[in-house]
Amino acid sequence: MKPIKIAILSLTHGHTRKYFQTLKENPNLDWVAVSAESETVRGVFLQSGYDVPCYMSEADMFDNHPDIEAVVMASANNRHIEQFRECAKRGIHILSMKIPTFDMKEYEEMIELVDHFDIVCQIELEMHYNPVVNRMKSLFTANELGKISGFNATNITLSPVWAFPWQGIPEESYGKRVSLASHDERFRGGALCDHPHIFDMIRWLTNSDYDYVYAEVGPNIRTDIEVEDILLVNGKMKNGISFLFDPSWSRLEERLPVPGPGWEIYPKRMEVNFNISGEKGVLMADCFGPNVYHNGYPNDRYTVQYTYFDEWIGLMDEFIDCIRNHHIPKINLNWHKRTIEVMNACYESIQTGQPVHLS
């Protein structure tokens, strides 16, 4: 297979660094360039040690590398639509970060661009390539739990705002400045915008869709940010399964400008846990459990050494296959659209204080 010439846009998403080693080592990829959102971002990338040209202009990058076939769109959520338009007209395939946009008109335009220019667009939801999740999927397929009644999930992390400031800016994260509620001084664009995984996962595992959702926010544990960091979401699927989600930034962090050892504060950087009840039993899963935790270097800070399978390998392998064999990705725009709709419904529920039913 001829390697796909690939680039990374912007370098400002929290997952950006996850791609460096995968893009460099995958024999089916030829990592040719990156574009940086600012000189500060460029400086951080140059310190990473990868011998890949870094441009301050996406147009310059594309003009200097007309053979680019695909991009990882690692930018602020509000930049996605303009980058979509530019890539689509050039016939460049897109691996989009996990929130393409919260603006449903923009979302429809993205779908139209993908169809019109016949490009591949895969949404980055790496949890689908986690071995624990795949084991869960196989148990669901085999009906090991019988009829499911309840689905509890956490997607709790530290906050990326200190290293990726746009994730604390409502206009860049949510796309516009919208108050959480009339009595609330905070705005949409925080932890909920960072954690679509469990909203997507319940649909994939149960093969059902949302009936209604009800969401509430709690007082921020980070009082100096203007977006939400603590919330709970409950509701019911159309097949009768009840769910309770915690997609909060409830793990604390050292406010480092560049993520690194010592960023997390005890007990964990993140937890993605599932507790699923069925008529035949209960399934409990910790998707990021097999890690090594230690206090020590550097500066006696609590650090985590990840030992789980790198989900980005499977993610990129599927992206490559879809491009070369003209397949539709498992997590595509049409599939993911419903997940974005229900996340918007969560914000509507927070604003109104009422459950929101989905058609």
N, C-alpha and C positions, 0 to 999 in steps of 0.2 A: 504494500500500500504506500502510495506517495504521501509523505508527511504533510500535514495541513499547516500552512503558514498562519500563525496566530499572534495577536497583539493584546495588550491590556489597556483599557481606557481609564484615565483619571487617577487611579491608585488610591482613592479616598475611602473605599468601603472597608469595614472591619475584617472582611474575609480575604482581602487582597493578597496578603502574604501567604495564604494557604496554597495559592496557585503556583508560586515561584518554582518550587522543587518539582511539582508534577509537570509543569510545562517544560522544564529543562530536561527532565529524565525520560519522558514518554517518547518512545521512538517514532510514534505516529504524529508527533507535533514538532514544528519548527518555530520556536519562539523568536520572533524577529524584531519586536519593538514594543515600547510602552509610551503612553503620554501621561504627563503629570499635570495636576490641577494648579499647582503653585510651585514656586522655587523651594519652599520648605518641604513639600511632598517629594520633589525631585531629589533634594538632598538626602532624605531618608532612604529613597530607593538606591541611590548611588552607593550608600554605605552598606547595602545588602550584599554587594560583591558579585552580582550577576552581570556578565559582560553582554548587556543588551542595550541598544541605543534608547535614550530617553528624550522625548520631545516635549516642548512646552505648548505645542499646538497640535490638535488632532489632525487638522488639515495638512500640516507639514508632514506628520507621520504617514498619512495615507498617500501623499504625493511622492514621498521618498520611498515608499514601499507599496507600489501599486499591485503587488502580488499577494497582499494580505487577504486571506480567505475568511478568517473568523476573528472575533474579538470576545474577550471577557469584559463585560460592561461593569466596571468596578467603581461606580460614581455615586454621587448623591441622588436620591430618588427623583428630585425635580429636574435633573439633567437627562434623564433617560429618554424622554420623548424626542429631544433634538438629536441625540446620538442615534436613536432608532432611525430617524429620517435619513441621516447622513449615511449610516451603514446600509440601509435598505437600498437606497438609490445606487450604491456601489456594488450591490449584490453580495454583501458581507454577512456571514452567518453570525448569530448573536447568542452568547450565553449571558443572560441577564441576571443581575442580582435579584434577591428573593422578593423584592417589591418592585415590579415594573413601574407602576404608578397607582395612586389612589384615585386619580381622576378617571372616571369611567369613560368619558369621551376620548381621552388620550388612549385609554386601554383599547377601545374599539378601533382607533386609528392604527395602533400597533398591530392588531390582528389583520387589518386590511393591508398594511405594508408587507407583512410576512406573506400573505396570500398573493398579493400583486407581484412582488418581486421574487417569489418562489425561494425564499431563504428559510433556513432552520432557525428557530428560536426556542431555546431550552431555558427553563427557569431554574436557578440555582437553589435547590432544596436538597442539600446533601444528606439529610437524614434518611432518605430513601436508600442510600447505599451503605448505611450502618449495618453491621452484621447482626446486632441485637434486633433491629427493626425487621430485617429480613427473616429472622427466626420467628418473630411475632407474626409476620405475614403468612409464613408457612403453617403456623398453628391455626390461624384464622381460616386459611384455605381448607385445612383438614377438619374444620369444625370441632376442634378439640375442646373448646369452651362451651359448645352448644349455643343456645340463644343468648346474645349479649344484652345485659340490662343497664350496665353503667360503665362509663369510660372517664377516668380521671387522668389528667396529664399535667406535668409541670414543664415549663421551658423557662427556667430562671437563670439569670446570668448577672455578671457585673455590668456596669454601664460603659459603653464604648465612647461616650461623649468627649472624654478628655483627650483621646487619641484621634478621634474622628468628629470634630466639632459640629459638622452639619447634622449629626443625628440628634442634636439638642436644639436645632433651629427649626421651628415649625414649618416655615416656608420651604425649607430644603428637604425635610424628612417627610412631612405629610403632603407638602405641595402648596399649602396656603395656610394662613393664620386663622384657625378656627378654635374658639373657646371650647373647653371641655364641657362647660355648663354655664348657665347665666350667673351663678353664684361663685364660680371658680375662676381664679386668676391664671390657671394653667391652660395650655393649648394642646391640641392633638399633635402627635408626632414623636412620642417617646417609646416606652417599652413595647407597647402593642405593635408599633411599626417595625420593631426589630425581631419579632417572634411569630412569624406566620406558620412555622413548622407544624405545631400541633393542630392548628386549624385545618391544615392540609392533610395531616396524617390520619385523622379520624375518618375523613371521607375515603381515603385510599384503603384503609384497613377494613372498614365496615361496608364499603360499597353503597353508602347512603349519602344523603345530603341534609342540609340544615332545615329544620322546621322553624325554630325561633331561638333567639339568644337574649340573655339579660346580662349586663355588665355593670360593675361598679369600680370606681377608683378609690384608693385609700390616700391618706396624707403622704406626701413625698418623704422618703428618708434622705433625699438630697434636696435640701430646701433652696438651693441656689440655681436649680435648673427650672425652665419654664414649661417643660413637658412632663407627662405622667411617668412615674417609675414603678408604681404598685397598682395592680388591678386583678380582679377575678372575673371570670366569664362562666356562666352556666347556661344550660338550655337543653334542647332535645332535637334529635335527628328525626327524619321522616319515618324511619323504621321503628321508632319508639325508644331508641337508646338515649338515656340521659347522660349528660357530660358536665364536668367541672374542670376548667382550665385555669392555670396560673401562669401567665406569660409576663412575669415581672422582672425588673432589674432589682432583685432583692438580695443579690450578693454584692458585698462591698469591695471597693478597689482602691489601690494606690492611684493617685491621679497622675499617671505618667503620660508624657506627650507621645511616647512611642511604646506600644505594648512590649513587654518583656518579662523576664523572671522577676517576681516580686510584685507583679501587677495585682494579683489576687490577694484577698485577705481571707483568713480561715473562716469557714471550713472548705470552700470549694469555689472555683471560678464559675462553674455552671452545673446545672442538673437538668437532665431531660429524663423524666421518670414516667412510667405508665402503670396504672393500676386498673385492670379491666375485669369486671365481674360478669360471669356467665352462669347458666343453669348447671353446668358440669364442674365449675371450679373458678378460681381466680388466678389471673396472670399478673405478676409484678415484674417490671423490667427497669433496669438502670442502664440507659444507653451509653453512658460515659463513666461507668463504674471502674473498669480495670486500669486505674491510673496510679502513679506513685506520687505521694505527697511528702514533702520534707521541709523542715526549717534549716536554713543554711545559706550557702552562697547564692546570691551576693548579699552582703550586708545583713545577714541573719534574717532575711525576709522569707516568709512562707511561699513556697513555690510548688508547681505541679509539673510533673513529667507525664505527658500523654503517652499511653501505650496501646491505644485502640487502633483498629484498622483505619487507614486514611481514606475517608469517604470521597475525597476529591479525585482519587484514582478511578473509582467506578463512575463518578460523575463525568469526568472527561472522556472516559472510554465510550460512554453512551453518546456523548456529543460528537465524537469522532465518527462513530458508526452511523449516526443520523446524517451527518454531512456527506460521507462517502457513499452511503447506500440509500440516501434520500428517504429516510424514515422520519416519522413524526416522533419527537421525544415523549417519553412517559409524562413528564411534567412540562406541558406546553401552555401557551397563552390561553387557549380555550378552556383547558382543564383548570388552570390556576385562577381564572377570572372569578369563579365562585368563591374561592378562598378570600380574595380581596373584597368581594361584596359583603361577606359575613363580617370581615374586620371593620368595614365601614359601618355595618349595622351595630357592631359593638360600640363604636363611638356615638352613634345615634342613640343607643340605649343609655349610655352615660349621660348624654345631654338631656334626654327627656325623663330619665328615671323610670322608664317602662320597658317591658320586653318588646323586641322587634321581630315580627314574623317575616319570613322570607318566602317569596313565591316559588 
